[in-house]
Amino acid sequence: MIFYKRTMKKKNKYSLTVFIALSMFNFAFSQEKHIQLSINSNPTDANYWWLEKNNFGIEPADLDFEIDWIIKTAKTEYKFRALYQEPNKIHINESYIKHNFSNQTFLRFGAYYRDFSTYLNDNLSSGSMLISKNAQPMPKIGLVTSKVLNENINLQLGMSHGFFDKSGRGYDEFYLESPFLHEKFIYMNIKKNQHEMGVGLVHEAIWAGSTPELGKQPSKLKDFFKVFISADGNDVLDDNDIHAHANALGSHLGIWDFYYQKTDQKKAIKLYYQHFFEDTSSFRFANSIDGLWGLELENYIPDTNILFEYLDTTHCCTDPPYQDDNYYSNYQYVAGWTYKNYVLGNPFIRNTAAFRELIKLFHIGIRIDKSSHYFQMQSSRKIHTKDDVKYKIQAGKKIKENLNIRVYFVKNNTSGLGFGLSYIL
């Protein structure tokens, strides 16, 4: 996973050729196909929060042209999504190959988001604490499996290896060599009658690579196992040349993930809490209630989803130096928890080594689907300080079976109007 030998290049090239040939063969026998073409006319006279945030790491242009292409066979899913902006800008969005070895196990590789927190409604949420759709999807490869313990309980496990970039959107070069991403998770899910609940532990780490300040970072197989268990790196010397306790190798963060759902005929209620941690103290809940709290109601009002979220980061530094985190920031990997200069997690948290903002935020999302019409709104406001309400209101209509139009209104301290058109082939 970490080392590549020149002697393997020919073999790898041959394997890739065979894989592509088999993939093309599968296309001919696809069971499901979806191709959608979209065009959006965006207001670009200001930085509209809900036009840019949770928008797949894409800065809106006057015109965006997008293709969304999915093919599914009996065991394999192929997805390709790309966006074109003038002049000659092409963004590759979530694009991957997912192969199911069984109903319990699959392998996915390409550029994609996450295989955990599957309960989260990304279209209405303010954003996952770890992997939202705020940044472009990272290139990675991951394996996910599940095991049934009894008729009511199952375990879900996953691990992936990914790659950060050197710089943010081509501006500042943060790293001499791109760091790696290590990601793993385990969930226990309990289902009985109409009730479902689960608890999960998700661990992320930035490691390896090379930084201008600290040089090349450990990247051998033994270092991977240290990152896997969050073991200490090399000893460091304090100001008196005495060996001090070493920090864990790499930059680590994660969530305790709790959710509960009750489904009653067509209605469903969903509760969740993503408790964020960056070290042992916050792992043990020393940062109190910090994280993302959510409630979603489906069809309690007919054809309507209503989502409420509360985000809190104000307990990050209540007991220094024991509990003194700077969420998403790291002195070693100076770009922090970002990819191409966009936050990977919740976009309202953007701390740096020199800046830390403590946040309390209230967010609401609404989606109404009526026949051939729909209405959607996202609205957010910080409640710990004076703040403008940030919102996006969107309405759409299906004109024909394959043709949809939409109009949306966005507002921070200024407002803008945009239009969109989608056609399904």
N, C-alpha and C positions, 0 to 999 in steps of 0.2 A: 504493500500500500504506500510505502514511503520511498523505496528505492527503485530506480529504473536502470536496468543494465542495457548497454548498447547491443549486446548479443540477443536481446529479446525483441528488438525493434522489428525485424522481419516477421517474427512469429506474431507479434501484436498486429502488424499491418495485415497479415494474412487472416487473422481472426476477425479483424474489423471488416474486411471485405466479405468474409463468409456471413457475418452477422447482418450486414446491410443487404446481401442477397436474400437471406432468409426472411428479413423484414419485408422486402419488396414482394416476396412470394406470399407472405401473409396478407399483404394489402389486397391481393386479388380475391381472397376468401374472407374479407372483412364482414362482420355481422352488423356493424353499426358505423355510420359515417356522419360527420357533422362538419360543415364548412360555413363560416359566417364572415361576411365582409362588413366593416363598419367605417363610418367617417364621422368625425366630430369637428365642429367649429367652436373654438374656445375663446373666452375673453382673456386677453393677455396684458391688459393695461395695469394689473396689480397682481401681487402674490396672494391669490385666493386659497385659503387654508385647505378647504375640503375639495378643491380642484386638484391640488398637488399632492396632498397627504393621502396615504393609503391608495395611491394611484400607480402601484407597481414600479416606483422609482423613476417615473417619467415626468419631466417638466413639460407641461402642456404647451403646444404651439398653436398658431392660428388655425391650422388644419392638421388633424391626426388621421392617418389611414391605417386600419388594423385588419389583420386576418387571424381568425381563430379556427384551427383545423384539428379535428380529433377523429381517429380511426380505432375501433375496438374489434379485436378478434376474440376467440373463445378464451384465451388466456393472457393476451397482451393488449395494452393500450398505448397508442402513439399520439402524442399531443405536440402541436407546434403553434406558437402564438407570437406574432411579430407586429411591430408598429413602425410606420414610416412617417417622417416629418421632413419638410423642406428646410434647408437645402441638403438633401442626401444624408439624412440621419435615419439609421435603422436600429431599432431596439428589439432585441430578442427577449420576449417575455417568457412566461412559464412554458417550457418545452422539454419533454422527457419521454422516455420509454419505461413503461411499468409492466413487468412480467409476473404473473401469478403462478407460483409453483403448485399451490393448492388454495383452498378456501381460507387457510390460516396464514400463509406465508407469501410475501411478494418482494421483489427486488425492483428498485426504481433508480434510474440514473439520468442525469441531464441537469437542467436548471429548474428547480422547483422549491416550494415553500416548506411545508411541514407535514408530518404524519401523526402529530399528537394534537391535543386540544381539539378534537374533531367536532365537539359540540358547538364550538364558537361560530357565530354568524358573522363572517368577515365582511359581508355587504353592509351591515348595520353597526358593527362594533367600532369603538374608537381605536382598537388595535390590540392584538395579543401582547403580553408582556415580553415575549421572547422573539417570535417570528410572526410578524404581521405581513400585510401586503403593501407596506410603506416603501420598502426598497425593492430593487430588482431581485428576482430569485437567484440564489447562489448556485453555482455549479457544484453538484455533489452526487454521491452514490450512497444508497441506504438500503438496509434490509429490515423488514418488519415481519414479526410473527406473533401468533397468539396461541394460548394453550387453555383448553377448557378444563377447569378443575372439577366442576360438577354442573348440574343443570342450571344453576343460577350464577355461578362465579367463573370468570375467565381472567387470565393475565394477558396483557399485550406488552410486547417488548420491541424495541427498535434501536438501531444504531446507524449512524451515517458519518461519512468523511467528506469534507468540503473544502473549498478554496476561496479565500478572500482575494481582493484585488490590491494592487500596490498603491493606488491613488483614488481620490474621490472625483468622479466624473471628469477625469483628465486634468484636474487642476493641481492641487498639491500632492507631491509624491511622498506618501507617509512611510513606505517601506522599500528597502532595497530588493528584498525577495518577499513574495506574497506569503502571509501566514496561512496555516491550515485551520479548518474548523473541525472540532470533535463534538459530536452530538449523540446522546443516547437517552432513552426514556423507558420507564416501566409503569404500567397502570394495572390496578385491580378494579375490575368492573363487576358490579352486582346488579342483576336484573331479576325482578320478581313481580309477576302480574303487570300492573301499570307503572311500576316504579323502577327507576334505574339510577344508580349512584356509583361514583368512582372516585378514586384518589390516585394521583400520579406524581412521579418525581421525574423532572426533566433536567438534564445536565448539559450545559454548553461550555465550550472552552476554545479560546484562541491560542494557538501555539505554533512553534517553529517560525519560519521566516527569518528575515533579517531587518533590523532597524538602524537608521543612521546614528542614533545615540548609543545603542547597546550592542550593535553588531549582530552576527549570526546567532540565532537561538537554537537550543538543542532540538534535534529532529530525528534522532535514531529510534530504532524499535523500542529500546529500553525506555526512552523518553516518552514514547506513546503510552506505554503502560503506566508511567508516572502520571501522565495527564488523565488517563482513564480512571485512576483512583484518587485523583487530586493530591498526589504525593508532593513532598517538598522538592524544590529545585536545589541548586548548589548553595552551600553556605555563603553568607555574606559577612563582611567586616563592618563593625560600627566605627564611630569616630575615634575610638581608642584602640583600634585594630584587634578587637575582641570578636570572636565568632558569634554572630547574632543568629536567632532563629530564622531560617530561610522561609520565604513565601512559597506557596504552591507553584509548581512549574506551569507557566502559561497564565492566561487571564480567564477566570472561571465565573460563571453565573448560572442561574437556573430558576425554576419555580417548583413549589408544591402546588399541585393542580387538583382542585376539588370541584365536583359538579353533582347536581341532583336534577332529575327530570321525571315528571309525571305526565303520562299521556292518557287522555280520556277521550275515546272516540276521535273526533277531529281536533280537540283542544290539547294543548301541551303547555306546561309551565317548566321553566328551566332556571336553575340557580347555579352560579359558579363563583369561584374565587381563585385567582392566580396569585399566590404569595411569592413575592420576588426575593431572591437572595443572591449575595455575591461573595459571602465568606461563611465561616463556621457560625458566627454569631447570628447573622440573619437566617442561616439555614435552621437555627434553633429558635427562630421567631423573636429574636431580640429586637428586631425592627417592627414589632407589634403588628399592626393591620396593613402595612404597606403592600400595595399590589392593586390588582384590578378586581372589583366586585361587580357582579352582573345579575340581572333578572330579565328574562325574555318570556313574553306571553304570546302564544300562537293561537289565533282564532277565538280568543275570549271575546273579542269583537270580530264578527264574521269577516273572513278574508283579510285579516289584519295581523301583522306581527309588530309588537311594541317591545323595544329593548331599552333598558335603563342601565347605565354603568356609573360607578364611582371609582375614580383613580386617586390613590394617595401615595405620596413618596416622602411625607414629612417626618417619618420616623427613621430616616436613613442614618442619622448622625446624632442620636440621642445620648450616647454614652461613649465618647471618644476616650482612648483609641480603640476600645473593645468593639463598639458599634459606631463606625464612622465611615460609611460607604458613600461613594459618589457614583450613583447608578449609571451604568452604560459607559463609564469612563475608566481609563486605565493608564497609568504612567508609562508602562512598557510598550503597549500597543496604542499609540497616541490617537489613532482614528477611533478607538473604542468600539462599541457595539454598533458599527455602521458598515454598510456596503455601498460603494460608489457614492459616498457622502450622504447617504440616506440612512436614518435609524432603522435597524432591523426589527426592533420591537415597537412599543407604543410611541407614535410620533410626537406626543406631547412631552416626552422625556428626552431632552437633548443637553446633556451635561458634558463638560470638557474638564481637563485637568485644572484649568484656571477658573472654571465657573460651575456653580452648582445651584440649581433652582429647586426649591421644595414646592410640590404641587398638590393641590386638591382640586379635582375636576369633576364636573357632572356632565354626563353625555346622554343623549336620547337618540334612538333611531326608530323610524317607523316605515313600514312597507305595507301598502294596500294593493291587492290585486282583484280587480273586478272585471270579469269578462275579458274584453280586449284592451282594457285600460289598466294602468298602474300609477301609483304615486309613491314616492320614496323621499324621506328626509333624514338628514344627520345634522345634529346641532350640539355644540359643545361650548362650555364656558368654565374658566377657572373660577373657583368660589373662595379662594384664600386671598384674593386681591382683586382690584378693579380690572375688569377685562371685557372686551367686546365679545358678543356672541358670534361664534363662527358657525355658519350653517350652509348646507346645500339642499335645495329642494328640486326634485326631478319628477317630471310627469311624462308618460309615454303612452302610445297607442299602436295597436296592431292594425295596419291598414289592409293588408292582405295576409294570407297564410304565412308567407315568408318575408314580409316587409314590415319593419317597425320604425316609427319616428319618435323622437323624444326632445324635450326642451328642459333646460335646467337653469336655476337661478342660484348664484353663490354670493355670500356676503361675509366680510370681516368688518373692517371699518368703512370699506367701500363695497359696491355691488357690481355684479356682472351677469351677463346672459349668454347662454350657449345653446347649440343645437346639435342633434345627432341623428344618424340614419343607419340602420342595420338591415342586411339582406342575407337570408339563409339559403344557400344553394341546395 
